[in-house]
Amino acid sequence: MNTLKLFGKRIKELRKKCGLTQEQLSEKLGLFQKQIGNIETGTCFTTINNLKKLSEQFGVEIKDLFDFNYLQDREQIIEQINNILSKASDDELQKYYRVLTALLK
């Protein structure tokens, strides 16, 4: 999934967490509802000024708007995990295994 789509999913997630519709968010930010829709679908990005408005509205720092690694597709996540595991030393691999099995209990 490309970065714009991931960013859009993150904005949608934050908007819904705040209990806002696209229309309500657009009114609060002084934007058109279509702009919010385009951001959420990943068809366009936005300005730094709008990033500031979004971060203030959601009560997060601007950098947190880009915290969307967990929104990646299953295949991308598996690939990244496999990459980490393949580079791990034997000791690291044992630690990862213990942590994972503890989490799954």
N, C-alpha and C positions, 0 to 999 in steps of 0.2 A: 504494500500500500504506500502511495507516495506521501510526502511530508504535508502537502496542503490538505489532503484528505484526513490524515491523522490529526492535524491542527483543528480542522473543522469538527471532527468527532469530539475532540477535547472541549471545544467551545460549547458544543451541544450538551455534553455531559455536565459542564459547569452551569449552564443555563437551567437545565432541568433540575439540578441539585438545588438551585435557588428558587425553584417553583415558578419560573417565568416562561411565558410563551415567547416566540420570536417577536411578535408584535409588541409585547410589554418591554422586552429588552431593547428593541429599536427605539421606542419612545423614551426610555430612560437615557439612552446614549445619544439621542438626537440623530439617528440614522434611519434610512429606509428599511422596512422589513425585508425587502428583497436583498439588501446588502447582507443582513444577518443570514438569510437563507443561502446566499452564495458563499459566504464564509464557511458555514456549516457543511455544505456539500463539497467543499474543496475546489470550487470553480474559480475562486479569486482569493487574494490575500487582503490585507488591510493596512492602514497607515500606522505609524508609531503612535500617533495621537489617539487613534481608536484602540490600540493595544493598551494604552494607559487607561482609557475609559473602561475597557473590559476588565482589566485587573482590579480597578477600584470597585467596580460593580460586584465582582465576584469575591472581593476581599482576599485576593492573592497577589503575589508579586508578578511582574510581567514574565519572569523566567518560568513561573509555574504554569503559565498558559501553554508552554511548550513541553510540559511533562506528560508525554503521551506514549512512551515506549511500551507500556503495558497494553496499549490499544492495538498493537500490531497483530497481523494475521498469525494463526497457529503455526504455519510453515516457517514464518520468519522467526518466531520465538524458538521453535525446535532447532532451527539452524544455528541460532546464536548460542543456545545451550550446548549443542554438540560442539561448537567451536571452542567454547570455554572449557568443556570437559576434555577435549582432545589435546589442549595445551597444558592441562594441569599436571603437576607432578603426582607421584603415587600418594604422597602424604596429603596433598590438596584434594585429590580424588576421594580419599577416605573421609576427609572432613566434609566434603560436599555430600557424600553418601549418608553420613550420620545426620547431618542437618535435614536433608530431604526426608529420610525415614522418620525423623522426629516430627517433622511438620505433617506428615501423612497419617500419623497415629490418631 
